[in-house]
């Protein structure tokens, strides 16, 4: 994963908890960022030794650069296009960017849920094309898994390497 990790949209800090358990001892520095004060307050209480701060996925320049940038279960809640947030993530990345989102090749759509929550379901090619447009990307890897047992909606994980 690299020595430094930026977790964009850290939510309840699940990635921090995993890393703090020693699953990857090479990680020396972690920063979790979120645009929700409620999530950041939870993280600070649950993990007082952790580093968490407010940041928006569209403007991450203030957080610096990291060996690995992770953005898990965030892009699927953003409207199209994803080019700006993915580029913002890539600009913070020294070695590897890992993100995931929902895909459905047969029925790409935006599902509007309660409380302004959306699920942006793209096609696999839309996601991989967005990753492939990143400047100086050396390699794009991906793998998909069934997200929730429903037919046609899968979770795709993408890793972009410099």
One Martini backbone bead per residue (centre of mass of N, CA, C, O) as a GRO file, in nm:
protein
  162
    1UNK     BB    1   0.052   0.065  -0.015
    2UNK     BB    2   0.245   0.223   0.158
    3UNK     BB    3   0.344   0.474   0.387
    4UNK     BB    4   0.104   0.653   0.272
    5UNK     BB    5  -0.248   0.743   0.358
    6UNK     BB    6  -0.542   0.837   0.180
    7UNK     BB    7  -0.885   0.885   0.303
    8UNK     BB    8  -1.155   0.939   0.101
    9UNK     BB    9  -1.427   0.922   0.273
   10UNK     BB   10  -1.393   0.778   0.570
   11UNK     BB   11  -1.612   0.808   0.769
   12UNK     BB   12  -1.577   0.551   1.017
   13UNK     BB   13  -1.280   0.431   0.971
   14UNK     BB   14  -1.226   0.139   0.855
   15UNK     BB   15  -0.939   0.161   0.739
   16UNK     BB   16  -0.800   0.249   0.994
   17UNK     BB   17  -0.868   0.001   1.165
   18UNK     BB   18  -0.718  -0.197   0.985
   19UNK     BB   19  -0.436  -0.063   0.997
   20UNK     BB   20  -0.415  -0.052   1.316
   21UNK     BB   21  -0.410  -0.378   1.336
   22UNK     BB   22  -0.153  -0.455   1.128
   23UNK     BB   23  -0.203  -0.552   0.827
   24UNK     BB   24   0.003  -0.294   0.743
   25UNK     BB   25   0.318  -0.206   0.858
   26UNK     BB   26   0.409   0.010   0.624
   27UNK     BB   27   0.217   0.208   0.754
   28UNK     BB   28   0.294   0.540   0.887
   29UNK     BB   29   0.060   0.717   0.738
   30UNK     BB   30  -0.263   0.865   0.820
   31UNK     BB   31  -0.545   1.016   0.634
   32UNK     BB   32  -0.868   1.133   0.709
   33UNK     BB   33  -1.136   1.238   0.491
   34UNK     BB   34  -1.422   1.466   0.519
   35UNK     BB   35  -1.752   1.643   0.473
   36UNK     BB   36  -1.838   1.533   0.767
   37UNK     BB   37  -1.871   1.629   1.089
   38UNK     BB   38  -1.995   1.370   1.203
   39UNK     BB   39  -1.775   1.171   1.110
   40UNK     BB   40  -1.534   1.318   1.241
   41UNK     BB   41  -1.633   1.293   1.531
   42UNK     BB   42  -1.640   0.991   1.540
   43UNK     BB   43  -1.342   0.940   1.476
   44UNK     BB   44  -1.225   1.102   1.718
   45UNK     BB   45  -1.360   0.916   1.933
   46UNK     BB   46  -1.274   0.626   1.829
   47UNK     BB   47  -0.976   0.768   1.716
   48UNK     BB   48  -0.766   0.971   1.881
   49UNK     BB   49  -0.489   0.881   1.722
   50UNK     BB   50  -0.595   0.990   1.472
   51UNK     BB   51  -0.620   1.135   1.136
   52UNK     BB   52  -0.856   1.406   1.091
   53UNK     BB   53  -1.030   1.588   0.819
   54UNK     BB   54  -1.146   1.839   0.637
   55UNK     BB   55  -1.276   1.750   0.303
   56UNK     BB   56  -1.309   1.785  -0.046
   57UNK     BB   57  -1.306   1.606  -0.341
   58UNK     BB   58  -1.273   1.882  -0.523
   59UNK     BB   59  -1.056   1.994  -0.276
   60UNK     BB   60  -0.726   1.854  -0.198
   61UNK     BB   61  -0.460   2.036  -0.189
   62UNK     BB   62  -0.422   2.065   0.138
   63UNK     BB   63  -0.321   1.748   0.198
   64UNK     BB   64  -0.139   1.649  -0.018
   65UNK     BB   65   0.073   1.368  -0.058
   66UNK     BB   66   0.049   1.009  -0.145
   67UNK     BB   67   0.110   0.693  -0.205
   68UNK     BB   68  -0.193   0.631  -0.112
   69UNK     BB   69  -0.525   0.642  -0.254
   70UNK     BB   70  -0.851   0.630  -0.106
   71UNK     BB   71  -1.197   0.563  -0.252
   72UNK     BB   72  -1.469   0.443  -0.073
   73UNK     BB   73  -1.793   0.480  -0.139
   74UNK     BB   74  -1.827   0.773  -0.313
   75UNK     BB   75  -1.869   0.799  -0.625
   76UNK     BB   76  -2.164   0.669  -0.616
   77UNK     BB   77  -2.271   0.971  -0.491
   78UNK     BB   78  -2.203   1.109  -0.759
   79UNK     BB   79  -2.224   1.300  -1.009
   80UNK     BB   80  -2.187   1.371  -1.310
   81UNK     BB   81  -1.880   1.383  -1.360
   82UNK     BB   82  -1.566   1.214  -1.251
   83UNK     BB   83  -1.309   1.359  -1.343
   84UNK     BB   84  -1.249   1.560  -1.116
   85UNK     BB   85  -1.226   1.370  -0.866
   86UNK     BB   86  -1.018   1.175  -0.991
   87UNK     BB   87  -0.803   1.392  -1.042
   88UNK     BB   88  -0.777   1.482  -0.749
   89UNK     BB   89  -0.677   1.210  -0.647
   90UNK     BB   90  -0.430   1.185  -0.840
   91UNK     BB   91  -0.285   1.450  -0.737
   92UNK     BB   92  -0.234   1.290  -0.445
   93UNK     BB   93  -0.061   1.071  -0.604
   94UNK     BB   94   0.235   0.870  -0.614
   95UNK     BB   95   0.138   0.550  -0.682
   96UNK     BB   96  -0.176   0.483  -0.568
   97UNK     BB   97  -0.514   0.429  -0.681
   98UNK     BB   98  -0.821   0.362  -0.496
   99UNK     BB   99  -1.145   0.260  -0.623
  100UNK     BB  100  -1.511   0.271  -0.609
  101UNK     BB  101  -1.815   0.139  -0.776
  102UNK     BB  102  -2.100   0.126  -0.958
  103UNK     BB  103  -2.226  -0.132  -1.187
  104UNK     BB  104  -2.420  -0.147  -1.516
  105UNK     BB  105  -2.420  -0.238  -1.839
  106UNK     BB  106  -2.743  -0.252  -1.895
  107UNK     BB  107  -2.815  -0.002  -1.653
  108UNK     BB  108  -2.746   0.294  -1.647
  109UNK     BB  109  -2.775   0.516  -1.350
  110UNK     BB  110  -2.980   0.729  -1.140
  111UNK     BB  111  -3.052   0.697  -0.799
  112UNK     BB  112  -3.310   0.829  -0.606
  113UNK     BB  113  -3.320   0.900  -0.277
  114UNK     BB  114  -3.330   0.977   0.021
  115UNK     BB  115  -3.189   1.264   0.128
  116UNK     BB  116  -3.019   1.313  -0.150
  117UNK     BB  117  -2.954   1.030  -0.228
  118UNK     BB  118  -2.723   0.868  -0.449
  119UNK     BB  119  -2.693   0.633  -0.731
  120UNK     BB  120  -2.420   0.588  -0.945
  121UNK     BB  121  -2.462   0.391  -1.233
  122UNK     BB  122  -2.230   0.248  -1.430
  123UNK     BB  123  -2.011   0.153  -1.654
  124UNK     BB  124  -1.722  -0.002  -1.695
  125UNK     BB  125  -1.617   0.179  -1.926
  126UNK     BB  126  -1.655   0.453  -1.785
  127UNK     BB  127  -1.459   0.399  -1.554
  128UNK     BB  128  -1.203   0.320  -1.724
  129UNK     BB  129  -1.191   0.580  -1.889
  130UNK     BB  130  -1.146   0.772  -1.654
  131UNK     BB  131  -0.879   0.639  -1.566
  132UNK     BB  132  -0.734   0.661  -1.854
  133UNK     BB  133  -0.729   0.995  -1.843
  134UNK     BB  134  -0.497   0.997  -1.675
  135UNK     BB  135  -0.205   1.126  -1.612
  136UNK     BB  136   0.053   0.907  -1.611
  137UNK     BB  137  -0.065   0.627  -1.644
  138UNK     BB  138   0.057   0.295  -1.630
  139UNK     BB  139  -0.192   0.145  -1.472
  140UNK     BB  140  -0.502  -0.051  -1.500
  141UNK     BB  141  -0.704  -0.201  -1.254
  142UNK     BB  142  -0.969  -0.460  -1.223
  143UNK     BB  143  -1.262  -0.551  -1.014
  144UNK     BB  144  -1.556  -0.750  -0.962
  145UNK     BB  145  -1.856  -0.744  -0.751
  146UNK     BB  146  -2.120  -0.833  -0.582
  147UNK     BB  147  -2.280  -0.606  -0.384
  148UNK     BB  148  -2.609  -0.729  -0.304
  149UNK     BB  149  -2.733  -0.974  -0.494
  150UNK     BB  150  -2.806  -0.826  -0.735
  151UNK     BB  151  -2.895  -0.785  -1.047
  152UNK     BB  152  -2.656  -0.584  -1.231
  153UNK     BB  153  -2.507  -0.501  -0.955
  154UNK     BB  154  -2.181  -0.378  -0.917
  155UNK     BB  155  -1.856  -0.378  -0.777
  156UNK     BB  156  -1.587  -0.166  -0.858
  157UNK     BB  157  -1.239  -0.199  -0.870
  158UNK     BB  158  -0.968   0.046  -0.880
  159UNK     BB  159  -0.623   0.055  -1.005
  160UNK     BB  160  -0.381   0.316  -1.012
  161UNK     BB  161  -0.062   0.354  -1.169
  162UNK     BB  162   0.265   0.516  -1.194
   0.00000   0.00000   0.00000
